[in-house]
Amino acid sequence: MSKIEITELLGDGIGAELAAAVHQVAAALPVEISFKPVDWSVATREAKGLAAIDEAEASMRATKLALKYPTETRTRSPNALIRRRLNFSVIYRPVISIKGINSNFKENVNLHIIRVATGGTYDDPGQRIGLDSAISVRMVETRPCTQAAHFAFELARKKGQTYGGRNYKVTSSSKHTIQKVTDGLFEDIVKKVSADYTDVPHNVELFDALLAKIIMKPQDYEVIVTLNEYGDFLSDMACGLVGSLGTGASGNYSFNDDYSVDIAMFDPAGGTAPDIAGKNIANPSAVLLAFGMLLDHVDRYDLGHALRLGLLSAIESGECTRDLKGKLNTDEFTQVVIERMKTFL
């Protein structure tokens, strides 16, 4: 890929400062990158309504790539709307220990969490029955579970071979002994898909036991594929283990009929932080990690890896923003990351 075209979903609060950091890093990379901006500020979305979603959808279908900045939600969640429009069915959240970030948990964490992004109880807000009861329907669908399973096994091959010269292990996790029909369907699907990846180790863990085992021996787990709610819980727990919810990034994916990725959108953890917007003190680490994931996705792992090494080495050395106990502002930290990144290119 000689030129990378990226739909850029511009948001609110600190979004402008995060975008500036990404653009500075992109300009320092030895590849041509073209950003296609879409104004997703809350003012524009409230004024234009679904036309703002239409514009984002059209751009993302053309570029097949998007980088999304934090957005404020008033009447409708733009995240939920674009995920439905583009059939995003899988969320990938890598969680790694970062030297230089204080954590009460001292073991090294290197988890790749694959979450079915549809179904479960999240798609049904439920309803009241009479005065004293409420009910919600929990749905598990074959297609997104199959997509998540294929994505997990492909990732186990790619990441494992890249980092360790072996395939990573895939763990599927649910409460299949209790939720025998819904969670049982999920585990049956993963088992069926695993037959196409006999070179990738696969095991099954009950979700409650998995949480305890990760805390006791996180090194035993690498790629984990799980259902919607479980993946949500696990992602936040894992981020807590490494000491920060605000340095995470994730990818959202839709798929072709052959289970290859069709459209991918990457975004940082964290919100719009209006209290610090415009003060040049926001930490761009999460959005730079999201940008690194995007570069990996377009087969420029060399660039994504150099960016991560530059960022992680800066944090480890204490050259970081104030929220991580450093003294640098947003622009200063970004420049440090760029200079360090160049040494790894």
C-alpha positions, 0 to 999 in steps of 0.5 A: 500500500503506497498511500494510506487513506484514513477517514478521520472522525473528529470529535469533541473536547480534547479531540482536536489536541489528539488529532494534532498529535496523530497528524504530527506523528503521521508526518514523521512516518516514511509513508504517505497518509491522507486523512479524510476528515468528517466533522463529528462534533456534537454541534454538527451532529445535533444540527445535521442529524443522521446526515452526519452519520451518512457522511461518515458511513460513505467515507468509511465505505470508501477508505475501509479505515477510520480513526475516531476521536472522543465524542460527546453524546446528547440525543443519540450515540454516534458510536452505536449508530455507525456500528449498526450501519457498518455491521461492526461485529467484533471489538479487539482490545489489546492490554499490555503492561507499560513500564513507567505506569504505576500499578498495584498488580506487579505481574506482566500482562499481555492480553489480546481480548476479542469481544463479540460486539453484538447480542447478549443483553446489551441489545435489549434494554429489557422491560418491566413486568408488573410492579416488581419484575423486569426481563431482558432477552439475551441473544447469541448469533452464529455469524458474529460469533464465527467472525470473532472466532476466525479473527481470534485464531488469525490474530493468534497466528499473526501476533504469536509469530511476530513476537515469539516465533510460535502461535499464541494460544486462544482461550474461549470463555463463557458460562456454558455450563449454566447458560447451556443454550446461548453460551453453549452455542458460542463455544460450539462455534469456536470449537468448530472454527478451531478445526480450521486452525489445528496449529493454534492451541485452544482451550475453554475456561469458565468466565468467572474462573478465568478472571481469577486465573488471569490475576493469579497467572496472567502469563498463561493467557494470550488471545481470549475470545468471548461474548459481549458482556464478558468482553466488556467486563474483562477489558476493564478488569485487564486495563485496571491490572495494568494501572490505567483505563486511559492508555487503552485503544481498540479496533472495531471490525466488519467482515466480508463473507470469507471472514476477512476484515472489510472495514476497521475503525480504531479509537482510544479509550477515554472520553472528551475530558472537557475540563482539560480541553484546549489546555495542551495537557491531554495524554495522547498515548491512547490515540497514538496506540490506536493509530499504531493498531491501524498501521498494523492492520494495513500491514505496516507493522514496521511503522506501528511497532516503531510508534509503540516502541517510541511511546512506551520507551518515553513513558518508561523513562518518565518523559510523559504527561502529568497524568502519568506523573511526568512534566510534559504537555501534549505537544512536548510529549508528542515530539518526544515520541516522534524522536524516539520513534525515528530511532526504531524506523 
